[in-house]
Amino acid sequence: MMGLGAMIKRNIKMFFKDKGLLFTSLITPIILLVLYATFLGNVYRDSFEQIISALAPNLNIPKELVEGCVGGQLFSSLLAVCTVTVTFCSNMLMVQDKVNGSISDLTITPVKGSTLALGYYVATAITTLIICFAATAACLIYIACIGWYLTLTDILLIVLDVFILVMFGTALSSIINYFLSSQGQISAVGSIVSAGYGFICGAYMPISQFSKGLQNFVAFLPGTYGTSLLRNHSLRGVFAEMVDLGIPETAIDEMKNSIDCNIYFFENKVELSSMYIYLGATVLVLVLIYVLMNIKKRKVVR
């Protein structure tokens, strides 16, 4: 365990020592928040107003509630993307050690392959959690300014969602980065993930708007359920307020379907507890695969 602790401390220290890497990781959530609020905000607002006018045309919805709904969607979209994409920035140290030859020095020491792997994983998870929790705080401030409907329970569940998604993103980036050996490769992979992940997890466009075949495909992806969990917890208070205003339950349920609070696996609605189980199991499997890959590589080197 002392060896693992030393590896974690070393990797965290190296991450914060690299100002460029730290700045890139910190600026990503801020840029996304500005872009989402600027461009996606109007899209979410128009969609919400269209749904309300179609399902409850005679109901006058307070502006604060509209903004609260829009803010909740922006909030959940940002965190769903950042918790995964930022891990690729935080996990660059693994590739940098290959580029500068530090990995060779580490592999000739008595450090076990599993310890080496977990050292990178835990350090990346810790640094990403720091960044993502800072992004969560910024989003909460944003929500407080436009329309606050969150309870303490909602916030705690959002924190739990962020934690699980960071564990997932760290495991995914660790496996992918394992095969990379240059700065160009990690930059290319980071760009692809940043551009594509938001779409396949439903952060940019609701999965309900995908074709049926694509909906069935993304229902297998863990990120889909991470986005849905964040949607449910960031918008629970908004939906509760809608009930108090007299909006029919059928209209609210239809709205949940349209913005992916309700996810269906081949026509079967997936419960929130099942989403947590699937995400947790995926994290465990990915971490196990990553550790076994490093153990096998260490044996080959020896």
C-alpha positions in Angstrom: 0.0 0.0 0.0 3.0 2.4 0.7 4.0 1.9 -2.9 0.6 2.8 -4.2 0.4 5.9 -1.9 3.8 7.0 -3.2 2.7 6.5 -6.8 -0.6 8.5 -6.3 1.3 11.4 -4.6 3.9 11.4 -7.4 1.3 11.5 -10.1 -0.9 14.2 -8.5 2.2 16.3 -7.9 3.3 15.9 -11.5 -0.1 16.9 -12.7 -0.3 20.2 -10.7 3.3 20.9 -11.6 2.4 20.9 -15.3 0.8 24.3 -15.6 -0.3 23.8 -19.2 -2.0 20.5 -18.4 -3.6 22.0 -15.3 -4.9 25.1 -17.2 -6.3 22.9 -20.0 -8.2 20.8 -17.6 -9.6 23.7 -15.6 -10.6 25.9 -18.6 -12.5 23.1 -20.3 -15.6 23.2 -18.0 -15.6 27.0 -18.1 -15.6 27.1 -21.9 -18.3 24.5 -22.1 -20.5 26.4 -19.6 -20.2 29.6 -21.6 -20.9 27.8 -24.9 -23.8 25.8 -23.5 -25.4 28.8 -21.9 -24.9 30.8 -25.1 -26.0 28.3 -27.8 -27.8 25.3 -26.1 -29.8 27.6 -23.8 -32.0 28.9 -26.5 -32.5 25.4 -28.0 -33.6 24.0 -24.6 -35.8 27.1 -23.9 -37.6 26.8 -27.3 -38.1 23.1 -26.9 -39.5 23.5 -23.3 -41.9 26.2 -24.4 -43.1 24.2 -27.4 -43.7 21.1 -25.2 -45.7 23.2 -22.7 -47.8 24.9 -25.4 -48.6 21.6 -26.9 -49.4 19.7 -23.7 -50.8 22.5 -21.5 -51.7 25.4 -23.8 -53.7 27.4 -21.3 -51.2 27.3 -18.5 -49.0 30.3 -17.7 -45.6 29.1 -16.7 -43.4 31.5 -14.6 -40.3 32.7 -16.3 -38.2 31.5 -13.4 -39.5 27.9 -13.8 -38.7 28.0 -17.5 -35.1 29.2 -16.7 -34.8 26.6 -14.0 -35.7 23.9 -16.4 -33.2 25.2 -19.0 -30.5 25.6 -16.4 -31.0 22.1 -15.1 -30.6 20.7 -18.6 -27.5 22.8 -19.2 -26.1 21.8 -15.8 -26.6 18.1 -16.4 -25.2 18.3 -20.0 -22.1 20.1 -18.9 -21.3 17.7 -16.0 -22.1 14.6 -18.1 -19.5 15.7 -20.7 -16.9 17.1 -18.3 -16.8 14.1 -16.0 -15.5 12.0 -19.0 -13.7 14.4 -21.3 -11.6 16.1 -18.5 -10.3 12.7 -17.5 -8.5 12.5 -20.8 -6.7 15.7 -20.0 -5.9 14.6 -16.4 -4.7 11.3 -17.6 -2.1 12.7 -20.1 0.6 12.0 -17.5 0.4 8.3 -18.4 1.3 9.1 -22.0 3.9 11.8 -21.0 5.7 9.2 -18.9 6.0 7.1 -22.0 7.2 10.0 -24.1 9.9 11.2 -21.7 11.0 7.7 -20.7 9.8 7.9 -17.1 7.8 4.8 -17.5 11.0 2.8 -18.2 12.4 3.9 -14.9 9.2 3.0 -13.1 8.9 -0.5 -14.7 12.4 -1.5 -13.6 11.6 -0.8 -9.9 10.0 -3.4 -7.6 6.6 -1.6 -8.1 4.0 -4.1 -9.1 2.1 -3.7 -12.4 -1.2 -3.4 -10.5 0.3 -0.7 -8.2 1.5 1.2 -11.2 -1.9 1.0 -12.9 -3.9 1.9 -9.8 -1.5 4.8 -9.1 -2.4 6.4 -12.4 -6.0 5.6 -12.0 -6.5 7.0 -8.5 -4.4 10.1 -9.2 -6.4 10.9 -12.3 -9.7 10.3 -10.5 -8.6 12.7 -7.7 -7.5 15.5 -10.0 -10.6 15.1 -12.2 -12.9 15.1 -9.1 -11.3 18.4 -8.0 -11.9 20.0 -11.3 -15.4 18.6 -11.8 -16.5 19.5 -8.3 -15.3 23.1 -9.0 -17.4 23.0 -12.2 -20.4 21.7 -10.2 -20.0 24.6 -7.8 -19.9 27.1 -10.7 -23.0 25.5 -12.2 -24.8 25.7 -8.9 -24.1 29.4 -8.8 -25.4 29.7 -12.3 -28.6 27.9 -11.3 -29.0 30.1 -8.3 -28.9 33.2 -10.5 -31.6 32.0 -13.0 -33.9 29.7 -11.1 -33.2 27.6 -8.0 -35.4 24.5 -7.4 -32.8 22.1 -5.9 -32.9 20.6 -2.4 -29.9 19.4 -0.4 -30.8 15.8 -1.3 -30.7 16.8 -5.0 -27.3 18.3 -4.6 -25.9 15.3 -2.7 -27.2 13.0 -5.5 -25.7 15.2 -8.1 -22.3 14.9 -6.3 -22.7 11.1 -6.2 -23.5 11.1 -10.0 -20.4 13.2 -10.7 -18.3 10.8 -8.6 -19.5 7.7 -10.4 -19.1 9.3 -13.8 -15.6 10.5 -13.0 -14.7 6.9 -12.0 -16.2 5.7 -15.3 -14.4 8.3 -17.3 -11.1 7.6 -15.6 -11.4 3.9 -16.3 -12.3 4.5 -19.9 -9.4 7.0 -20.5 -7.0 4.7 -18.7 -7.7 1.9 -21.1 -7.6 4.1 -24.2 -4.4 5.9 -23.1 -2.7 2.6 -22.4 -2.3 2.2 -26.1 -1.1 5.7 -26.8 2.6 6.7 -26.9 2.8 10.3 -28.2 1.4 13.8 -27.5 -0.1 13.8 -31.0 -2.1 10.7 -30.3 -3.5 11.9 -27.0 -4.4 15.2 -28.5 -6.2 13.5 -31.4 -8.0 11.1 -29.1 -9.0 14.0 -26.8 -10.4 16.0 -29.7 -12.4 13.0 -30.9 -13.8 12.3 -27.4 -14.6 15.9 -26.8 -16.4 16.2 -30.1 -18.3 12.9 -30.1 -19.0 11.9 -26.5 -21.5 14.7 -25.9 -23.7 13.4 -28.8 -23.7 9.7 -27.9 -24.4 10.3 -24.2 -27.4 12.6 -25.0 -25.8 15.8 -23.7 -26.1 17.8 -26.9 -29.2 16.3 -28.4 -31.8 14.2 -26.5 -31.6 10.5 -27.2 -35.4 10.6 -27.7 -34.7 12.4 -31.0 -32.5 9.7 -32.3 -33.7 7.0 -34.7 -35.1 3.9 -33.0 -32.0 1.8 -33.9 -29.6 4.4 -32.6 -31.7 4.7 -29.4 -31.4 0.9 -28.8 -27.6 1.1 -29.5 -26.9 4.0 -27.0 -29.0 2.2 -24.4 -26.0 -0.1 -24.0 -23.6 2.8 -23.3 -23.0 3.6 -19.6 -22.7 7.4 -20.4 -26.3 7.4 -21.4 -27.4 6.5 -17.9 -25.0 8.9 -16.3 -26.6 11.8 -18.3 -30.0 10.6 -17.3 -29.1 10.4 -13.6 -27.9 14.0 -13.7 -31.0 15.1 -15.6 -33.3 13.5 -13.1 -31.6 15.0 -10.1 -31.0 18.5 -11.5 -34.6 18.7 -12.7 -36.5 16.9 -9.9 -37.4 20.2 -8.2 -38.6 21.7 -11.4 -40.9 18.8 -12.1 -42.2 19.0 -8.5 -43.0 22.7 -9.0 -44.9 21.8 -12.2 -47.0 19.4 -10.3 -47.9 22.1 -7.8 -48.8 24.4 -10.7 -51.4 21.8 -11.9 -49.6 20.5 -15.0 -51.0 17.0 -15.7 -48.7 14.1 -14.8 -49.0 12.8 -18.4 -47.6 16.1 -19.7 -44.7 16.0 -17.2 -44.0 12.3 -18.1 -44.0 13.2 -21.8 -41.5 16.0 -21.0 -39.3 13.6 -19.1 -39.3 11.3 -22.1 -38.3 14.2 -24.4 -35.3 15.3 -22.4 -34.0 11.8 -21.4 -35.0 11.8 -17.8 -36.8 8.5 -18.8 -34.5 6.1 -20.6 -35.9 3.0 -22.3 -34.0 -0.2 -23.0 -35.9 -1.8 -25.9 -39.2 -0.3 -24.8 -38.6 -1.1 -21.1 -38.2 1.9 -18.8 -34.9 1.8 -16.9 -35.2 2.7 -13.2 -32.7 5.0 -11.5 -31.4 2.1 -9.2 -30.7 0.0 -12.3 -28.8 2.9 -13.8 -26.5 3.1 -10.8 -26.0 -0.7 -10.8 -25.1 -0.7 -14.5 -22.7 2.3 -14.1 -21.0 0.8 -11.0 -20.6 -2.6 -12.6 -19.1 -1.0 -15.7 -16.6 0.9 -13.7 -15.5 -2.2 -11.8 -15.1 -4.2 -15.1 -13.2 -1.5 -16.8 -10.8 -1.0 -13.9 -10.2 -4.7 -13.7 -9.5 -4.9 -17.4 -7.1 -2.0 -17.1 -5.2 -3.5 -14.1 -4.9 -6.9 -15.8 -3.5 -5.2 -19.0 -0.8 -3.6 -16.9 0.0 -6.8 -15.0 0.3 -8.7 -18.3 2.6 -6.0 -19.7 4.8 -6.1 -16.6 5.2 -9.8 -16.9 6.2 -9.5 -20.6 8.7 -6.8 -19.8 10.3 -8.9 -17.2 
